[in-house]
């Protein structure tokens, strides 16, 4: 397994403009090398990937993270509903803007959006890394995530209150998030209360009824011809043995790695192991391409 370098890597922050007027917050690590694009999960931001993106940039990859519309530092969609097609086409546009076809590393929503983008626009990516997500998922696990996201509509009066809510949601984590990390997840809208960084409309407009996308995602998976790695959490309640087996039947050339102690939040639970597996997969792809 590859050993991932830990030397510091500088990043550059930019805005990626979309035709409908939405600007996406983008952060790029490294100055050259084969591109890798990271797409975060529902309710997350690009900062979930910072450690992994910086580590891979230290191994001669140009890595890019971005906030999906309605998340983090990207614009909210005030005048129209959020749609699956917007998310998919945003990612496709970012991929096409790279110097070469990138590898896509997508967690949860980011993985589904990437799978859908490859199905609609192939060949778009050089390879896929799907992080604890399959075209069909376990409803109970997704319901647990959405329940947490709906739980504090009025926000928090302090960082400590937000930290306590996250600790209750992730009881297996030994350490609470630091104030600096929490500030990146919360926003003050002028009333003195801290609310999550994402637009609450996303839940009803994008997440509600998301099962209707499953046939499209299954068809997209069936059409995948590029190298694919699925990394699942052994303690995940979003994917299961049944959904993983279905995915591997749809994409028979895909590899699967299971991180036994990780939940659906793999990157936060065991980022070091996750990054090692991604680095090793990238090395395998490069070796295969150089031998052809």
Backbone bond lengths (Angstrom), bond angles and torsions (degrees), N, CA, C in turn:
res aa  C-N    CA-C-N  psi(-1)  N-CA   C-N-CA  omega(-1)  CA-C   N-CA-C  phi
1 X - - - 1.457 - - 1.519 109.78 -
2 X 1.321 116.45 140.65 1.456 121.30 -177.08 1.517 111.05 -64.07
3 X 1.322 116.08 144.68 1.459 122.62 172.01 1.515 107.72 -97.75
4 X 1.344 117.17 122.99 1.451 121.53 -172.03 1.513 110.54 -89.50
5 X 1.326 116.75 128.53 1.456 122.00 179.84 1.525 110.17 -65.98
6 X 1.339 116.62 149.05 1.454 121.57 -178.03 1.522 112.84 -118.72
7 X 1.344 118.40 12.76 1.454 118.41 -177.85 1.536 110.39 -68.49
8 X 1.341 116.93 146.53 1.471 120.30 -177.25 1.525 111.88 -60.60
9 X 1.316 115.85 142.11 1.461 121.90 178.20 1.526 107.50 -131.33
10 X 1.321 116.76 131.17 1.456 120.49 179.08 1.531 110.14 -79.34
11 X 1.329 114.71 153.85 1.460 119.64 178.38 1.524 109.85 -125.08
12 X 1.332 114.11 159.00 1.465 122.06 178.42 1.519 108.71 -124.22
13 X 1.329 117.60 132.62 1.454 121.91 -179.83 1.530 110.19 -105.70
14 X 1.331 116.02 132.53 1.465 121.97 -179.36 1.523 109.51 -139.15
15 X 1.317 116.49 177.40 1.457 123.17 175.06 1.525 108.43 -117.55
16 X 1.317 116.61 135.79 1.461 122.37 179.75 1.522 107.53 -110.67
17 X 1.321 115.63 110.65 1.461 121.11 -174.09 1.530 111.34 -83.63
18 X 1.336 114.58 136.70 1.455 120.76 177.71 1.533 109.80 -108.45
19 X 1.334 118.39 156.75 1.468 120.79 -175.84 1.520 114.76 -60.11
20 X 1.340 117.85 -24.35 1.470 119.60 -179.09 1.519 112.69 -88.16
21 X 1.343 117.17 9.30 1.453 120.58 176.92 1.504 115.35 93.81
22 X 1.315 117.96 -6.00 1.459 121.98 177.76 1.528 109.41 -79.64
23 X 1.337 116.41 135.44 1.462 121.72 175.49 1.525 108.63 -111.86
24 X 1.331 116.08 131.83 1.460 122.34 -179.74 1.523 109.96 -101.08
25 X 1.323 115.99 136.91 1.462 121.35 176.63 1.520 108.92 -79.24
26 X 1.328 116.61 124.60 1.466 123.04 -175.28 1.521 109.08 -124.60
27 X 1.323 116.07 140.61 1.459 121.46 175.16 1.523 108.54 -129.73
28 X 1.338 116.02 128.76 1.460 121.88 -176.09 1.519 109.47 -117.02
29 X 1.332 116.03 135.10 1.456 123.29 179.51 1.521 108.87 -115.83
30 X 1.338 116.86 133.00 1.457 120.30 178.87 1.512 111.66 85.16
31 X 1.324 115.44 154.80 1.465 120.37 -174.01 1.518 113.57 -102.41
32 X 1.310 118.21 -16.03 1.460 119.99 -176.88 1.507 110.82 -158.40
33 X 1.306 116.01 -173.20 1.454 120.90 179.94 1.506 112.35 96.96
34 X 1.327 114.94 175.52 1.463 121.07 -178.09 1.524 109.80 -65.20
35 X 1.343 118.72 132.49 1.464 121.09 -174.86 1.532 113.28 -77.87
36 X 1.333 113.56 143.70 1.465 122.54 174.39 1.523 106.67 -131.70
37 X 1.337 117.69 124.40 1.458 122.93 179.43 1.521 108.80 -107.37
38 X 1.326 116.66 130.47 1.458 123.29 178.80 1.531 109.52 -106.03
39 X 1.327 116.91 131.18 1.467 122.69 177.78 1.525 108.87 -120.98
40 X 1.331 116.93 122.10 1.466 121.82 -172.31 1.524 112.17 -82.72
41 X 1.331 114.58 172.74 1.450 121.71 179.89 1.520 113.12 -84.48
42 X 1.321 116.03 171.37 1.460 123.14 -179.79 1.524 109.42 -60.89
43 X 1.345 116.25 127.41 1.447 120.45 179.91 1.513 114.86 82.14
44 X 1.332 118.51 1.79 1.458 121.90 177.19 1.532 110.04 -101.40
45 X 1.327 116.09 -176.43 1.464 121.91 173.38 1.517 109.02 -132.43
46 X 1.314 115.61 176.03 1.460 121.18 178.40 1.523 111.53 -61.29
47 X 1.346 117.41 -22.81 1.462 120.48 -175.86 1.528 112.35 -68.65
48 X 1.332 117.22 -15.84 1.465 119.49 174.39 1.524 111.38 -61.01
49 X 1.346 116.16 -23.77 1.466 121.28 -174.95 1.530 113.36 -99.92
50 X 1.325 119.55 -1.90 1.460 121.09 -167.72 1.523 112.79 -54.13
51 X 1.322 117.71 -48.90 1.469 120.17 -176.43 1.531 110.82 -64.37
52 X 1.328 117.30 -44.29 1.466 119.91 -179.22 1.519 111.07 -68.00
53 X 1.336 117.21 -41.63 1.469 120.73 -179.11 1.522 110.67 -64.74
54 X 1.330 117.58 -41.50 1.460 120.60 179.13 1.521 111.12 -66.90
55 X 1.337 116.88 -39.79 1.463 120.11 179.82 1.524 111.58 -64.09
56 X 1.326 117.72 -43.15 1.460 120.33 179.83 1.522 111.38 -70.77
57 X 1.341 116.87 -32.67 1.466 119.45 175.04 1.520 110.41 -63.40
58 X 1.329 117.17 -31.61 1.454 121.05 175.73 1.513 113.54 -70.19
59 X 1.318 116.58 -8.51 1.473 121.82 177.74 1.533 110.31 -111.92
60 X 1.328 115.59 32.53 1.472 122.57 171.89 1.519 113.34 71.66
61 X 1.329 117.12 31.15 1.460 121.16 170.20 1.519 108.60 -112.16
62 X 1.311 116.82 145.18 1.463 121.08 171.76 1.524 106.28 -94.39
63 X 1.322 116.98 111.54 1.456 120.74 -174.25 1.518 110.70 -107.78
64 X 1.310 115.15 146.51 1.464 121.71 -176.78 1.518 109.09 -134.56
65 X 1.321 116.49 129.02 1.459 122.61 172.29 1.523 108.49 -117.47
66 X 1.309 117.68 152.71 1.465 119.80 178.95 1.517 110.07 -150.44
67 X 1.322 115.28 155.17 1.463 121.58 173.93 1.525 108.57 -89.96
68 X 1.314 116.65 124.70 1.466 119.88 174.37 1.528 109.51 -61.64
69 X 1.315 115.83 153.82 1.475 119.01 178.09 1.523 109.33 -54.19
70 X 1.348 115.28 140.53 1.451 120.55 -178.03 1.508 114.11 82.74
71 X 1.333 117.78 0.69 1.464 122.95 -178.36 1.532 110.13 -124.81
72 X 1.332 115.75 148.14 1.455 121.64 169.52 1.513 113.90 53.66
73 X 1.336 114.82 -127.88 1.455 120.49 -178.23 1.505 114.76 -89.02
74 X 1.325 118.57 2.16 1.463 121.40 177.49 1.530 110.25 -82.31
75 X 1.330 115.59 159.86 1.460 120.76 -178.31 1.527 111.44 -68.29
76 X 1.325 114.94 151.57 1.451 121.62 172.24 1.523 108.90 -90.96
77 X 1.318 115.52 154.76 1.465 121.55 -176.53 1.525 108.45 -96.30
78 X 1.330 116.84 81.94 1.463 120.84 -171.67 1.525 113.24 -73.84
79 X 1.327 118.30 -32.10 1.468 120.88 -168.92 1.523 113.99 -95.06
80 X 1.312 118.74 -9.76 1.463 120.37 -176.24 1.519 109.41 -152.17
81 X 1.333 117.63 161.04 1.466 120.09 -179.84 1.524 112.30 -66.47
82 X 1.329 114.46 155.88 1.460 120.53 170.43 1.529 108.80 -78.57
83 X 1.324 117.10 142.31 1.458 120.23 179.38 1.525 110.59 -135.74
84 X 1.312 114.29 157.73 1.454 121.85 174.93 1.529 110.81 -58.21
85 X 1.335 116.10 -41.79 1.464 120.35 -177.08 1.530 111.32 -62.99
86 X 1.344 117.93 -37.01 1.461 120.35 176.25 1.526 111.21 -59.67
87 X 1.325 115.89 -49.81 1.468 120.78 -178.37 1.527 110.81 -60.87
88 X 1.316 115.41 -44.39 1.468 121.11 -179.70 1.522 111.20 -62.32
89 X 1.324 116.39 -46.20 1.465 120.14 -175.42 1.524 111.85 -74.74
90 X 1.349 117.91 -29.17 1.459 120.09 172.47 1.520 110.32 -59.20
91 X 1.330 116.51 -48.23 1.457 120.80 -178.87 1.525 110.80 -65.62
92 X 1.320 117.08 -41.07 1.468 119.71 178.78 1.520 110.96 -60.77
93 X 1.341 117.21 -40.30 1.462 120.72 179.75 1.521 111.27 -66.26
94 X 1.320 117.22 -40.01 1.466 120.38 177.16 1.523 110.07 -63.56
95 X 1.325 117.33 -43.07 1.464 120.65 179.56 1.523 111.26 -61.29
96 X 1.323 116.85 -43.28 1.463 120.71 -178.83 1.523 112.28 -68.00
97 X 1.332 117.56 -22.66 1.458 121.33 -179.24 1.529 112.95 -79.62
98 X 1.334 117.43 -6.19 1.459 120.16 -178.68 1.535 110.73 -80.93
99 X 1.326 115.25 164.26 1.462 121.44 -177.13 1.526 112.35 -68.40
100 X 1.312 116.87 -23.07 1.464 123.05 177.33 1.522 107.26 -152.88
101 X 1.332 117.11 167.95 1.462 118.99 178.05 1.527 109.23 -58.14
102 X 1.341 118.13 124.88 1.460 119.95 -176.89 1.524 112.62 -87.29
103 X 1.311 115.17 161.78 1.460 121.06 163.88 1.520 106.92 -80.86
104 X 1.309 117.24 136.20 1.464 121.76 178.68 1.523 109.09 -103.07
105 X 1.327 116.62 124.65 1.463 122.96 172.06 1.522 106.40 -111.79
106 X 1.329 117.29 110.43 1.454 120.76 -174.51 1.512 112.31 -127.76
107 X 1.327 115.70 128.89 1.465 120.92 178.55 1.519 110.05 -104.08
108 X 1.320 116.68 133.14 1.460 122.19 173.57 1.535 109.95 51.80
109 X 1.327 119.15 -117.29 1.460 120.90 179.62 1.519 111.39 -54.60
110 X 1.331 117.97 -41.94 1.463 121.12 -179.47 1.510 112.43 -61.29
111 X 1.332 116.89 -36.13 1.453 120.15 176.85 1.509 112.60 -69.30
112 X 1.337 116.59 -40.60 1.463 120.38 178.19 1.520 111.13 -65.85
113 X 1.342 116.13 -42.74 1.458 119.77 177.66 1.522 110.26 -61.89
114 X 1.351 116.72 -41.46 1.459 119.92 178.55 1.519 112.70 -65.28
115 X 1.328 116.43 -40.98 1.465 120.48 177.75 1.525 110.12 -62.73
116 X 1.337 116.25 -43.66 1.460 119.64 178.21 1.514 112.64 -65.39
117 X 1.341 116.99 -37.18 1.463 120.69 178.61 1.514 111.26 -66.16
118 X 1.326 117.58 -41.43 1.459 120.34 178.29 1.532 110.10 -65.65
119 X 1.328 116.36 -39.36 1.463 119.25 178.48 1.509 112.71 -64.01
120 X 1.344 116.81 -35.78 1.461 120.75 -176.95 1.517 113.35 -85.94
121 X 1.336 117.66 -28.19 1.466 120.78 -169.74 1.534 113.63 -127.54
122 X 1.306 118.78 18.47 1.474 120.77 -176.45 1.534 111.33 -58.67
123 X 1.348 116.74 144.71 1.462 126.52 -3.42 1.526 111.05 -83.95
124 X 1.331 117.04 118.90 1.458 122.18 -178.60 1.520 111.24 -108.40
125 X 1.336 115.79 -43.74 1.459 121.03 -178.28 1.523 111.19 -108.93
126 X 1.307 114.78 158.11 1.467 121.51 175.15 1.522 110.24 -80.27
127 X 1.334 116.23 -33.81 1.465 122.73 179.07 1.519 108.14 -163.43
128 X 1.334 115.45 164.36 1.467 121.90 179.33 1.523 110.32 -121.77
129 X 1.328 116.14 134.91 1.464 122.50 166.92 1.525 106.16 -119.77
130 X 1.317 117.17 112.14 1.459 122.63 -178.96 1.522 108.14 -102.43
131 X 1.320 116.22 126.47 1.463 122.00 -172.08 1.528 109.59 -108.46
132 X 1.323 114.99 103.28 1.462 124.40 178.73 1.527 112.22 51.63
133 X 1.307 115.04 50.22 1.461 119.25 176.30 1.520 109.66 -150.45
134 X 1.317 115.62 140.74 1.460 123.70 177.38 1.529 108.05 -135.54
135 X 1.341 118.48 160.14 1.470 119.90 -176.34 1.526 114.16 -58.69
136 X 1.329 116.30 -27.95 1.463 120.72 172.31 1.531 107.06 -116.83
137 X 1.329 117.87 137.25 1.455 120.77 -174.79 1.524 110.38 -128.88
138 X 1.326 114.97 170.57 1.460 121.13 -179.53 1.527 109.61 -85.80
139 X 1.333 118.86 117.24 1.469 121.33 -175.29 1.520 113.76 -58.61
140 X 1.324 117.35 -34.69 1.465 119.35 -176.82 1.526 111.37 -64.20
141 X 1.331 116.79 -38.73 1.456 119.79 178.85 1.517 112.06 -66.44
142 X 1.333 116.83 -41.90 1.460 120.24 178.72 1.526 110.26 -67.38
143 X 1.326 117.61 -38.75 1.461 120.51 177.97 1.521 111.21 -61.39
144 X 1.326 117.26 -36.63 1.469 120.20 178.75 1.530 110.42 -63.62
145 X 1.340 116.98 -41.34 1.466 120.99 178.58 1.521 110.44 -63.46
146 X 1.331 117.09 -47.33 1.457 120.58 -177.20 1.528 111.71 -67.68
147 X 1.330 117.35 -32.66 1.465 120.06 176.23 1.519 110.80 -62.22
148 X 1.324 116.67 -42.65 1.463 120.18 177.03 1.522 111.14 -64.01
149 X 1.325 117.03 -42.12 1.454 120.18 -178.05 1.529 112.07 -66.02
150 X 1.331 116.84 -29.07 1.470 120.89 179.33 1.529 112.85 -86.01
151 X 1.327 117.34 -9.74 1.464 121.28 -164.55 1.526 114.98 -71.52
152 X 1.309 118.77 -22.80 1.463 120.14 -173.93 1.531 110.80 -130.59
153 X 1.336 117.71 63.90 1.472 119.93 -175.72 1.524 113.24 -65.05
154 X 1.347 117.78 -25.08 1.461 120.64 -178.89 1.526 112.61 -90.09
155 X 1.331 117.12 -1.02 1.448 120.60 177.51 1.521 113.37 83.01
156 X 1.318 115.42 -165.46 1.461 122.84 -176.16 1.522 109.06 -126.24
157 X 1.323 115.38 149.22 1.463 118.68 178.62 1.520 112.90 -90.32
158 X 1.336 117.25 -3.43 1.468 120.37 179.49 1.517 110.08 -160.53
159 X 1.341 115.31 162.09 1.460 120.28 175.27 1.520 110.64 -65.38
160 X 1.332 117.50 -34.07 1.463 120.65 179.65 1.525 111.04 -62.55
161 X 1.333 116.96 -39.15 1.463 119.88 179.09 1.527 111.06 -65.44
162 X 1.326 116.77 -40.23 1.461 120.18 177.35 1.522 110.79 -66.03
163 X 1.341 116.65 -40.52 1.462 120.17 179.11 1.520 111.08 -62.46
164 X 1.325 116.95 -38.51 1.463 120.72 178.90 1.521 111.10 -65.44
165 X 1.339 117.22 -38.89 1.467 120.80 178.79 1.523 111.06 -64.65
166 X 1.331 116.80 -41.72 1.461 120.23 178.98 1.523 110.68 -67.28
167 X 1.333 116.99 -40.30 1.465 120.55 179.58 1.521 111.08 -62.64
168 X 1.334 117.49 -37.81 1.458 120.23 177.67 1.522 111.87 -68.42
169 X 1.346 116.19 -32.47 1.463 121.42 179.10 1.521 111.51 -75.49
170 X 1.332 116.94 -32.58 1.466 122.67 -179.02 1.524 109.65 -120.69
171 X 1.336 118.53 67.96 1.460 120.71 -173.76 1.532 114.27 -66.44
172 X 1.338 117.70 -18.41 1.461 120.46 179.97 1.517 112.66 -76.40
173 X 1.339 117.73 -14.95 1.463 121.06 178.66 1.528 109.38 -78.94
174 X 1.315 116.79 128.58 1.463 120.02 -177.18 1.518 112.66 -77.60
175 X 1.318 117.40 -32.48 1.453 121.12 -175.58 1.534 110.41 -109.39
176 X 1.332 114.76 140.02 1.456 119.70 173.42 1.524 109.54 -77.51
177 X 1.332 115.77 157.18 1.455 120.24 176.20 1.527 109.68 -66.28
178 X 1.311 115.94 140.33 1.451 121.32 178.89 1.532 109.89 -71.87
179 X 1.358 117.80 158.46 1.467 119.35 177.18 1.529 113.05 -55.05
180 X 1.342 117.32 -38.55 1.468 119.80 -179.42 1.521 111.26 -62.72
181 X 1.327 116.90 -42.95 1.466 119.74 179.93 1.528 111.11 -70.43
182 X 1.327 116.65 -35.42 1.458 119.41 179.19 1.521 111.91 -65.94
183 X 1.330 117.34 -36.44 1.462 119.96 -178.92 1.524 111.76 -59.60
184 X 1.334 116.54 -29.04 1.454 120.10 178.17 1.517 113.34 -74.79
185 X 1.341 117.12 -12.88 1.460 121.57 -178.45 1.525 112.99 -104.06
186 X 1.329 116.47 -8.20 1.451 121.37 -173.71 1.521 110.74 -124.90
187 X 1.319 116.00 155.71 1.464 121.13 179.34 1.519 109.32 -138.15
188 X 1.320 116.46 142.09 1.455 123.14 175.26 1.525 107.93 -100.90
189 X 1.336 116.20 116.16 1.462 120.91 -176.95 1.526 112.68 -93.35
190 X 1.345 116.63 18.07 1.456 120.35 173.88 1.510 115.54 101.29
191 X 1.335 117.81 -3.28 1.459 119.97 -179.47 1.524 112.28 -106.50
192 X 1.338 116.61 8.65 1.456 120.48 178.34 1.514 114.36 86.18
193 X 1.332 118.05 -6.79 1.460 121.62 178.85 1.526 110.35 -100.37
194 X 1.321 115.26 148.99 1.458 121.60 179.88 1.521 109.15 -101.50
195 X 1.331 116.07 123.63 1.461 120.93 178.89 1.521 109.66 -120.02
196 X 1.320 115.11 158.75 1.467 119.54 179.14 1.517 110.07 -57.57
197 X 1.323 115.30 154.35 1.468 122.79 -173.78 1.520 113.46 -72.81
198 X 1.321 119.11 -9.48 1.462 120.65 -173.36 1.530 110.60 -101.82
199 X 1.321 114.66 154.44 1.456 122.20 179.57 1.536 108.79 -70.95
200 X 1.345 119.29 121.20 1.468 120.15 -178.47 1.520 113.70 -62.14
201 X 1.334 118.11 -18.75 1.469 120.52 177.52 1.524 111.49 -64.26
202 X 1.325 117.32 -21.71 1.464 120.33 -178.32 1.527 111.81 -57.34
203 X 1.325 117.37 -34.55 1.464 119.77 -174.74 1.520 110.66 -63.47
204 X 1.328 116.81 -50.46 1.469 119.58 -177.32 1.526 112.77 -78.11
205 X 1.325 117.01 -32.30 1.462 119.48 -173.86 1.525 113.24 -87.95
206 X 1.332 117.61 -25.97 1.462 119.57 -175.84 1.523 112.46 -119.30
207 X 1.340 117.08 -45.56 1.468 119.47 -174.71 1.522 112.41 -81.31
208 X 1.317 117.36 -37.06 1.466 120.01 -178.88 1.532 110.13 -64.56
209 X 1.310 115.66 126.65 1.458 119.85 -179.68 1.507 114.50 76.74
210 X 1.336 116.57 19.37 1.465 119.40 -176.90 1.531 112.82 -65.68
211 X 1.335 117.23 -16.15 1.469 119.27 177.21 1.523 112.01 -59.55
212 X 1.335 116.92 -22.97 1.464 119.50 -179.42 1.527 112.30 -66.16
213 X 1.361 116.93 -17.57 1.466 120.23 178.75 1.527 112.25 -82.64
214 X 1.322 117.93 -10.40 1.460 119.64 -171.94 1.526 113.94 -61.13
215 X 1.333 120.98 -42.80 1.469 119.24 177.46 1.528 112.44 -59.64
216 X 1.338 117.27 -39.79 1.460 120.95 177.61 1.526 110.79 -63.02
217 X 1.342 116.48 -41.97 1.464 120.94 -178.90 1.533 111.41 -69.32
218 X 1.310 116.68 -35.96 1.460 120.06 176.60 1.528 110.23 -64.23
219 X 1.331 117.19 -42.80 1.462 120.70 176.27 1.524 110.82 -63.18
220 X 1.337 117.19 -40.12 1.466 120.60 178.61 1.513 110.46 -62.74
221 X 1.325 117.49 -43.70 1.462 120.69 179.49 1.522 111.02 -62.17
222 X 1.308 116.97 -40.19 1.463 121.52 -179.37 1.537 111.87 -61.90
223 X 1.341 115.95 -25.69 1.467 120.09 -177.28 1.526 113.91 -92.99
224 X 1.335 118.28 -4.02 1.466 121.19 -175.40 1.527 110.38 -67.60
225 X 1.329 115.93 128.84 1.465 121.46 178.98 1.532 112.47 -120.64
226 X 1.319 117.91 -3.37 1.466 121.62 -176.41 1.529 109.77 -93.08
227 X 1.345 117.38 160.41 1.471 119.37 176.94 1.530 110.99 -54.98
228 X 1.335 115.64 137.82 1.461 120.57 -174.08 1.522 110.21 -139.27
229 X 1.327 115.37 134.93 1.456 122.64 175.62 1.519 108.79 -124.86
230 X 1.315 116.85 128.06 1.455 122.56 172.83 1.525 107.76 -106.88
231 X 1.344 116.36 123.74 1.462 122.12 175.37 1.519 106.95 -111.97
232 X 1.326 117.59 117.82 1.456 121.05 -177.94 1.522 110.47 -116.30
233 X 1.329 114.79 156.86 1.451 121.07 176.10 1.512 110.58 -93.38
234 X 1.321 116.23 130.39 1.458 119.55 -178.38 1.514 113.35 -63.82
235 X 1.329 117.33 -24.18 1.463 121.73 179.12 1.526 111.63 -106.15
236 X 1.326 117.96 17.59 1.458 121.63 -178.85 1.525 111.09 -70.48
237 X 1.350 115.54 143.00 1.456 120.04 172.61 1.524 111.10 -109.49
238 X 1.350 116.82 10.02 1.466 121.37 179.54 1.524 111.01 -100.28
239 X 1.330 117.17 -39.81 1.462 120.59 171.23 1.527 108.43 -109.90
240 X 1.310 116.40 159.43 1.465 121.50 -177.58 1.519 108.73 -141.73
241 X 1.315 115.94 174.53 1.466 120.12 176.55 1.525 110.24 -55.85
242 X 1.337 116.62 -40.92 1.467 120.11 -177.68 1.521 111.59 -66.61
243 X 1.351 118.35 -44.47 1.464 119.47 -178.09 1.525 111.40 -70.85
244 X 1.326 116.40 -32.40 1.472 119.88 177.88 1.524 110.06 -69.35
245 X 1.311 117.23 -43.73 1.466 120.18 179.53 1.529 110.75 -63.19
246 X 1.305 117.14 -39.10 1.465 119.90 176.99 1.524 110.34 -62.02
247 X 1.336 116.94 -44.45 1.461 120.40 179.88 1.529 110.76 -62.27
248 X 1.317 117.99 -44.54 1.464 121.00 -178.46 1.526 111.56 -66.57
249 X 1.324 117.00 -26.92 1.468 119.53 173.83 1.520 110.69 -73.10
250 X 1.341 116.94 -34.58 1.466 121.07 178.86 1.529 111.54 -73.29
251 X 1.330 116.71 -34.46 1.470 122.59 -178.35 1.528 107.09 -124.23
252 X 1.330 118.25 75.58 1.467 121.03 -170.77 1.520 114.57 -64.13
253 X 1.336 118.28 -19.00 1.457 119.65 178.78 1.533 112.26 -86.63
254 X 1.343 117.56 -4.54 1.459 120.99 -177.53 1.527 110.94 -71.03
255 X 1.330 114.88 148.93 1.462 121.53 172.32 1.517 108.94 -102.04
256 X 1.324 116.03 151.37 1.464 121.46 -179.92 1.521 109.77 -128.65
257 X 1.332 116.12 131.12 1.455 123.37 175.13 1.525 107.71 -123.29
258 X 1.310 116.37 131.74 1.468 121.69 -179.86 1.526 108.82 -112.93
259 X 1.343 116.36 122.77 1.460 121.41 176.00 1.530 107.61 -95.30
260 X 1.326 115.39 105.44 1.463 121.62 -165.82 1.522 113.54 -56.95
261 X 1.331 118.66 -40.58 1.458 120.00 -173.93 1.507 115.16 -90.11
262 X 1.320 117.86 1.97 1.465 120.79 -173.17 1.524 111.73 -95.72
263 X 1.329 115.76 149.08 1.460 122.45 173.21 1.529 108.17 -94.02
264 X 1.321 116.01 -160.83 1.467 120.12 175.23 1.527 110.91 -61.10
265 X 1.323 117.22 -27.67 1.465 122.36 -178.93 1.528 109.45 -87.84
266 X 1.317 117.00 62.59 1.454 122.50 -171.71 1.522 112.57 -59.09
267 X 1.319 117.16 -46.49 1.463 120.48 -173.78 1.523 110.78 -63.49
268 X 1.326 116.84 -38.40 1.451 119.84 177.39 1.505 113.09 -76.31
269 X 1.337 117.79 -28.47 1.462 121.25 -178.25 1.516 112.55 -78.97
270 X 1.335 117.58 -41.89 1.473 120.76 -176.28 1.517 109.30 -150.08
271 X 1.324 116.22 69.35 1.455 120.75 -175.84 1.521 112.30 -64.26
272 X 1.328 117.44 -35.67 1.465 120.23 -178.16 1.526 110.96 -62.81
273 X 1.336 116.90 -47.80 1.464 119.83 179.29 1.520 111.01 -66.09
274 X 1.320 116.30 -42.03 1.465 120.50 177.85 1.531 110.67 -56.61
275 X 1.330 116.95 -49.16 1.461 120.61 -176.42 1.517 111.26 -65.82
276 X 1.326 117.58 -37.15 1.472 119.98 177.25 1.528 110.72 -61.05
277 X 1.318 117.16 -43.14 1.469 119.72 -179.21 1.525 111.35 -66.50
278 X 1.327 117.64 -39.81 1.461 119.90 178.13 1.526 110.48 -65.99
279 X 1.332 117.37 -43.26 1.463 120.86 178.85 1.522 110.96 -61.19
280 X 1.322 116.75 -42.22 1.460 119.81 178.25 1.515 112.50 -64.31
281 X 1.323 116.63 -39.17 1.464 121.11 178.10 1.526 110.21 -63.68
282 X 1.323 117.48 -42.71 1.459 120.55 178.37 1.526 111.08 -62.85
283 X 1.323 117.20 -39.09 1.467 120.13 177.02 1.526 111.43 -63.52
284 X 1.330 116.47 -39.39 1.470 120.12 178.38 1.522 111.13 -63.86
285 X 1.318 116.50 -42.62 1.467 119.85 179.15 1.521 110.29 -60.78
286 X 1.323 116.69 -46.18 1.464 120.63 -178.98 1.518 111.24 -63.68
287 X 1.322 117.27 -39.36 1.473 120.66 178.40 1.529 110.90 -64.38
288 X 1.330 116.08 -42.20 1.475 119.81 -180.00 1.521 110.59 -64.75
289 X 1.343 116.63 -42.34 1.468 120.03 -178.06 1.523 111.29 -67.96
290 X 1.322 116.63 -36.57 1.469 118.95 -179.17 1.524 112.88 -72.01
291 X 1.341 115.66 -21.93 1.468 119.30 -179.45 1.521 112.87 -87.65
292 X 1.329 116.57 -9.10 1.470 120.23 -177.56 1.523 111.81 -84.49
